[in-house]
């Protein structure tokens, strides 16, 4: 999907093989195979690999999961051992965009194999992939984290059957938005959320946007007097199907006020940093965007009824603000000459820098300019290859790496929360550098919302500092 700055925020991507932990129980590992020699130091499946794939892979690579094969037993793991090794060593699996080696920020719940784990998997493959103790069962994962009993359900209003694979408007993917009214009569704060996919085979991401029905969407060019009118128009475009198509955010011209929840397969309950939450105003509604991937599933067999659970609080110590900046695309709104990326280049860089004042969308003036940076959301399109965020805490101070995405993947995008927040203020300067490959382009690549256009965006999750 696309960002529509300055008033629209969305998270693009079709999640492919997300790896995290949520297995349902023990599985036998009794398939025949070489037993290995413990004295030789060769890793074995039962002792080394079964715990590794259970920790990092079986949240999706399990029976009934969204991945195309399962690591539930020795035989299947061995079959996929060599190609899995390549993906692991290339760090395309587990899919985790930001560098979590410790060289550039440290992150909560990082799906990141250590160098030692990567070496162990490679040594197992080189050693012939021995089974070890063939009678040992697969490790059992603990139950996923859940929300408290006070969480409310926010389900899709009606079951949805995605558009069949191969149709003109949905070759493999179907992005659909559903309008939900939580009937809020007072302000609430989202402190955590949990997404329960109706059909895990096809639900590849879920985004929950907050939308004020009475707000006026300036980007609609006066065609609609309110968000309510825009959403009714979009819904009416396909009267025989629930919801509306929404490759970008909550749909074309829908003015979004926040992004309280984002989800991808394998993710269990998410809690915002302690004492913080994203505000929902009285009367605000929610738009649930669901991305369906139909590459391997017959759409006729799907009747999805995904639901989101929200943990709500009447008040929090610190409100979380979601802000964003991208000079590359923002110039579309300023009348200034637009930038472009030269075609036919294997490496094109687009650097920019800004202060917190430039990230002022959705922050009231009374909030000031001093915050704690608690999370980030990087965003490029399909020609993107890498991007980096560094912080400079004042004129003449050194730049410090805050988030590095060395291998951009358009099909896997998410919010990343820090283990430890960084204090920023009006003097802090954000340095961003985006890298692209334009070898397939025959004309300059312009900024825009389509995936054939490009962006260079970082969204920041900012919390007010705790009172002294």
C-alpha positions in Angstrom: 0.0 0.0 0.0 1.0 3.6 -0.1 1.5 6.5 2.2 -0.5 9.7 1.5 1.4 12.4 3.3 0.8 14.6 5.0 -2.5 13.2 6.2 -2.5 9.6 5.3 -0.4 6.9 6.9 -0.2 3.3 5.7 2.0 0.4 6.0 2.7 -1.4 2.7 3.4 -5.0 2.2 2.3 -8.5 1.8 4.0 -10.5 4.6 5.5 -13.7 3.2 7.3 -16.0 5.5 7.3 -14.3 8.9 9.1 -16.3 11.5 8.1 -16.1 15.2 6.8 -18.4 17.9 3.3 -19.6 18.2 3.2 -23.4 17.9 0.3 -25.5 19.2 2.0 -28.6 20.7 4.6 -31.4 20.5 5.3 -33.2 17.2 7.2 -36.5 16.9 10.7 -36.4 15.4 11.0 -40.1 14.8 11.6 -40.0 11.1 14.6 -42.1 10.1 17.9 -40.3 9.4 21.6 -40.2 10.3 22.0 -40.1 14.1 25.2 -38.0 14.1 28.1 -38.3 16.3 28.0 -36.1 19.4 31.7 -36.6 20.0 32.5 -35.0 16.6 30.7 -31.8 17.5 28.3 -32.1 14.6 24.9 -30.5 15.5 21.9 -32.8 15.5 18.3 -32.2 14.8 17.0 -33.3 18.1 19.5 -31.4 20.2 20.2 -28.2 18.2 18.0 -27.7 15.2 14.6 -28.6 16.6 14.9 -26.0 19.4 16.2 -23.4 16.8 13.4 -23.8 14.3 10.8 -23.9 17.0 12.0 -20.6 18.4 12.5 -18.8 15.1 10.5 -20.6 12.4 7.5 -22.6 13.4 5.2 -19.7 14.1 4.5 -19.7 10.4 6.3 -22.9 9.2 3.9 -25.3 11.0 0.9 -27.3 10.0 -2.0 -25.0 9.2 0.4 -22.0 9.2 0.8 -19.4 6.5 4.2 -20.6 5.3 4.3 -23.1 2.4 6.0 -25.9 4.3 6.3 -26.9 8.0 9.3 -27.5 10.3 7.2 -29.8 12.5 9.4 -32.9 12.0 12.8 -34.0 11.0 12.0 -35.2 7.5 10.5 -31.9 6.3 13.2 -29.9 8.0 15.9 -32.0 6.3 14.1 -31.6 2.9 14.3 -27.8 3.2 17.6 -27.7 5.1 19.8 -26.5 2.2 17.5 -23.7 0.8 16.7 -22.7 4.4 20.4 -22.3 5.1 20.8 -19.9 2.2 17.9 -17.8 3.4 19.2 -17.8 7.0 22.8 -16.9 6.0 21.4 -14.1 3.7 19.3 -12.9 6.6 16.2 -13.0 4.4 14.8 -15.4 7.0 13.6 -14.7 9.6 12.2 -11.6 7.9 13.2 -8.7 10.1 14.1 -5.5 8.4 16.2 -3.5 10.8 19.7 -4.6 11.8 19.4 -6.2 15.3 23.1 -7.0 15.8 23.4 -4.2 18.3 25.4 -2.0 16.0 22.4 0.3 15.3 19.8 0.3 18.1 18.4 -2.6 20.1 14.9 -3.8 19.5 12.0 -5.5 21.3 11.1 -9.0 20.2 13.7 -9.1 17.4 13.4 -12.0 15.0 17.1 -12.2 14.6 19.3 -15.3 14.6 22.6 -14.8 16.3 25.8 -15.5 14.4 26.2 -18.6 16.5 22.7 -19.9 15.5 23.4 -19.3 11.9 26.7 -21.2 12.2 25.0 -24.1 14.0 22.4 -24.5 11.2 25.1 -24.4 8.5 27.2 -27.0 10.4 24.2 -29.2 10.7 23.7 -29.1 6.9 27.4 -29.6 6.2 27.4 -32.6 8.6 24.7 -34.4 6.6 21.7 -33.2 8.7 21.8 -35.9 11.4 18.7 -36.6 13.4 20.3 -37.3 16.8 17.8 -38.8 19.2 15.1 -40.0 16.8 12.6 -40.6 19.6 12.8 -37.1 21.0 9.7 -34.9 20.4 9.7 -31.4 19.1 9.9 -28.7 21.8 6.6 -27.1 22.9 6.3 -23.4 22.7 4.7 -21.4 25.5 1.3 -20.0 24.7 1.4 -16.6 22.9 1.1 -13.5 25.0 -2.5 -12.3 25.1 -4.3 -9.2 26.3 -6.1 -8.6 29.5 -9.7 -9.6 30.1 -10.8 -6.0 29.6 -9.9 -6.1 25.9 -12.7 -5.4 23.5 -13.3 -7.2 20.2 -13.3 -5.2 16.9 -14.4 -7.7 14.3 -14.9 -7.3 10.6 -18.6 -6.5 10.1 -19.2 -9.5 7.7 -17.3 -12.4 6.4 -15.3 -11.7 3.2 -14.3 -14.0 0.3 -11.3 -12.5 -1.5 -11.2 -11.9 -5.2 -10.1 -15.0 -7.0 -6.5 -15.4 -8.0 -5.8 -14.4 -11.6 -8.6 -11.9 -12.0 -7.6 -8.6 -13.7 -7.8 -6.6 -10.5 -6.4 -9.2 -8.1 -3.7 -11.4 -9.7 -2.6 -12.8 -6.4 -3.4 -10.1 -3.8 -6.6 -8.5 -2.5 -6.4 -5.4 -0.2 -9.8 -4.8 1.4 -11.0 -2.2 4.0 -13.8 -2.6 6.4 -15.5 0.2 8.4 -16.0 -0.5 12.1 -17.7 1.8 14.7 -16.4 1.0 18.2 -19.1 3.5 19.5 -16.7 5.5 21.7 -18.4 8.1 23.8 -15.2 9.1 25.6 -11.5 9.3 24.8 -9.7 6.0 25.1 -6.0 5.0 24.7 -5.0 1.8 22.8 -2.3 0.3 25.0 -2.2 -3.1 23.3 -3.8 -5.1 20.5 -4.1 -8.6 19.2 -5.2 -9.7 15.8 -7.0 -13.0 15.3 -7.0 -13.9 11.6 -10.2 -15.6 10.4 -8.3 -17.7 7.8 -4.5 -17.7 8.6 -3.8 -19.3 5.2 -4.5 -16.0 3.4 -4.4 -13.1 5.9 -1.0 -11.6 5.3 -1.3 -8.3 7.2 -3.9 -6.3 9.1 -3.8 -2.6 9.7 -6.2 -0.7 11.9 -6.6 3.0 11.2 -8.5 5.6 13.2 -10.7 7.9 11.2 -12.9 10.8 12.2 -16.1 10.6 10.2 -16.8 14.3 10.3 -13.3 15.3 9.3 -12.8 17.0 5.9 -10.4 15.2 3.6 -8.5 18.0 1.9 -6.8 15.6 -0.6 -10.3 14.8 -2.1 -10.2 18.3 -3.8 -13.6 19.3 -2.5 -15.4 16.3 -4.0 -16.5 15.1 -0.6 -17.6 17.0 2.5 -16.4 14.5 5.0 -14.7 11.2 5.6 -18.1 9.7 6.1 -19.0 10.6 2.5 -15.8 9.3 1.2 -16.2 5.9 2.8 -19.8 5.6 1.7 -18.7 6.4 -1.8 -15.9 3.8 -1.8 -18.2 1.2 -0.3 -20.8 1.8 -3.0 -18.3 1.2 -5.8 -18.7 -2.5 -5.4 -22.2 -3.0 -3.9 -22.0 -6.8 -4.2 -18.8 -7.1 -2.0 -18.3 -6.0 1.6 -16.0 -3.1 2.2 -13.8 -1.4 -0.5 -10.5 -1.8 -2.3 -7.8 0.0 -0.5 -4.3 -0.5 -1.7 -3.3 2.7 0.0 -4.1 3.3 3.7 -7.8 3.3 4.5 -8.7 4.0 0.9 -8.4 6.8 -1.6 -9.0 10.2 -0.1 -9.9 8.9 3.4 -8.2 11.2 6.0 -6.5 9.0 8.6 -5.9 10.3 12.1 -3.8 7.5 13.5 -2.6 3.9 13.2 -3.3 2.1 16.5 -2.6 -1.4 15.4 -0.5 -3.3 12.8 -0.2 -7.0 12.5 1.6 -9.7 10.5 1.5 -13.5 10.7 3.3 -15.0 13.7 2.8 -11.9 15.8 1.0 -12.5 19.0 -0.4 -9.7 21.3 1.4 -6.4 21.1 1.8 -4.0 24.0 2.9 -0.4 23.5 5.8 0.6 25.8 4.6 0.6 29.5 2.5 3.6 30.4 1.9 4.7 26.8 -0.9 4.5 24.3 -2.4 5.8 21.0 -5.4 8.0 21.6 -8.8 7.4 20.1 -11.1 10.4 20.2 -14.9 10.1 21.0 -16.8 9.4 17.9 -13.8 8.2 15.9 -14.3 5.0 13.9 -11.9 2.4 12.7 -11.0 1.1 9.3 -9.5 -2.4 9.2 -7.3 -3.0 6.1 -6.7 -6.7 5.4 -4.3 -7.9 2.8 -5.2 -11.3 1.4 -2.6 -13.3 -0.5 -4.2 -15.8 -2.8 -1.0 -17.2 -4.4 -1.6 -20.7 -3.0 -5.3 -20.8 -2.0 -8.5 -21.1 -3.9 -10.5 -18.0 -3.0 -13.8 -19.9 -3.1 -12.7 -21.8 0.0 -12.2 -18.7 2.0 -14.7 -16.9 4.2 -12.5 -14.7 6.4 -13.8 -13.0 9.5 -10.7 -11.5 11.0 -11.1 -9.6 14.3 -8.9 -7.3 16.3 -8.8 -7.1 20.1 -7.9 -3.7 21.6 -6.7 -3.2 25.1 -8.1 0.2 26.1 -7.3 2.5 29.0 -9.1 5.6 30.2 -5.8 7.4 30.6 -2.1 6.8 30.2 1.0 8.4 31.5 2.2 9.3 28.1 0.5 9.5 24.7 2.1 8.1 21.7 2.1 10.2 18.6 2.7 8.8 15.1 4.5 11.3 12.9 6.2 11.1 9.5 8.3 13.0 7.0 9.4 12.4 3.5 10.7 15.5 1.5 10.9 13.4 -1.7 7.1 13.0 -1.9 6.1 16.1 0.2 7.3 18.3 -2.6 4.2 17.2 -4.5 2.2 19.4 -2.1 4.5 22.5 -2.0 4.7 23.6 -5.6 8.5 23.3 -5.4 10.4 21.6 -8.3 10.0 17.8 -7.8 13.0 15.5 -7.3 13.4 12.3 -9.3 15.7 9.3 -9.4 17.8 8.8 -12.5 16.9 5.6 -14.5 19.2 2.7 -15.3 21.3 2.9 -12.2 22.1 0.0 -9.9 22.5 2.3 -7.0 20.9 5.7 -6.5 20.9 7.5 -3.1 18.4 10.0 -1.8 19.5 11.7 1.4 17.6 14.2 3.5 17.6 15.7 7.0 15.0 17.3 9.2 14.2 18.3 12.8 11.2 17.2 14.9 9.4 20.4 13.8 9.3 18.9 10.3 7.6 15.8 11.7 4.8 17.8 13.1 1.8 16.0 11.6 -0.7 14.8 14.2 1.1 16.5 17.1 -0.8 19.4 18.8 1.3 22.5 19.4 0.8 22.2 23.1 2.8 18.9 23.1 6.0 20.8 22.5 9.1 19.4 20.8 10.7 17.2 23.4 9.9 13.5 23.1 11.1 10.0 23.6 11.7 8.1 20.4 10.1 4.7 21.1 9.8 3.2 17.7 10.2 3.6 13.9 8.5 2.6 10.7 10.6 2.7 7.6 9.0 2.8 4.1 10.1 2.5 0.5 8.5 1.0 -2.6 9.7 -1.8 -4.9 12.8 -0.2 -6.2 14.1 0.5 -2.7 17.1 -1.5 -1.5 18.1 0.0 1.8 17.6 2.9 4.2 19.2 4.3 7.3 18.2 6.7 10.1 20.8 8.5 12.2 20.4 11.1 15.0 22.5 14.2 15.6 21.8 15.6 19.0 22.8 19.2 18.3 25.0 21.2 15.9 28.6 19.8 15.7 27.6 16.6 17.6 28.4 13.2 16.0 25.7 11.3 14.1 24.5 8.1 15.8 22.9 5.3 13.9 19.3 4.8 15.1 17.9 2.3 12.5 19.5 0.6 9.6 17.6 -1.5 7.0 20.4 -3.1 4.9 18.1 -5.3 2.8 14.8 -3.6 2.1 11.9 -5.9 1.4 8.6 -4.3 0.2 6.8 -7.5 1.2 7.7 -7.2 4.8 7.2 -4.0 6.7 6.4 -3.3 10.3 6.8 -1.0 13.3 10.0 -1.6 15.3 10.0 -0.7 19.0 13.3 0.1 20.8 14.4 -1.7 23.9 15.4 1.7 25.2 14.0 5.0 24.1 16.1 7.9 22.9 15.3 11.5 24.1 14.9 14.0 21.2 14.2 17.7 21.2 14.1 20.7 18.9 17.9 20.5 18.4 17.9 16.9 17.3 18.5 16.4 13.6 17.3 13.3 11.8 19.5 12.2 8.9 17.9 9.7 6.4 19.5 8.0 3.4 17.5 5.9 1.0 19.0 3.6 -1.6 17.3 2.4 -4.8 18.0 0.2 -7.9 16.5 1.9 -11.0 18.0 -0.4 -13.6 14.6 -1.4 -14.8 13.4 2.2 -15.3 13.7 3.9 -18.7 12.5 7.3 -17.4 13.2 9.2 -14.2 11.5 7.7 -11.2 9.2 10.2 -9.6 7.8 10.3 -6.1 4.3 9.0 -5.7 1.9 6.6 -4.2 2.1 3.8 -6.8 4.6 1.1 -6.4 6.2 2.2 -9.7 6.9 5.5 -8.0 9.1 5.9 -4.9 9.2 7.3 -1.4 11.9 7.8 1.2 9.9 7.9 4.5 10.4 7.3 8.2 7.5 7.3 10.6 8.4 7.9 14.2 6.6 6.8 17.3 7.1 9.5 19.9 6.0 9.6 23.5 6.1 12.5 25.8 8.8 12.2 28.4 7.7 11.0 31.9 7.2 13.8 34.4 10.2 14.2 36.7 
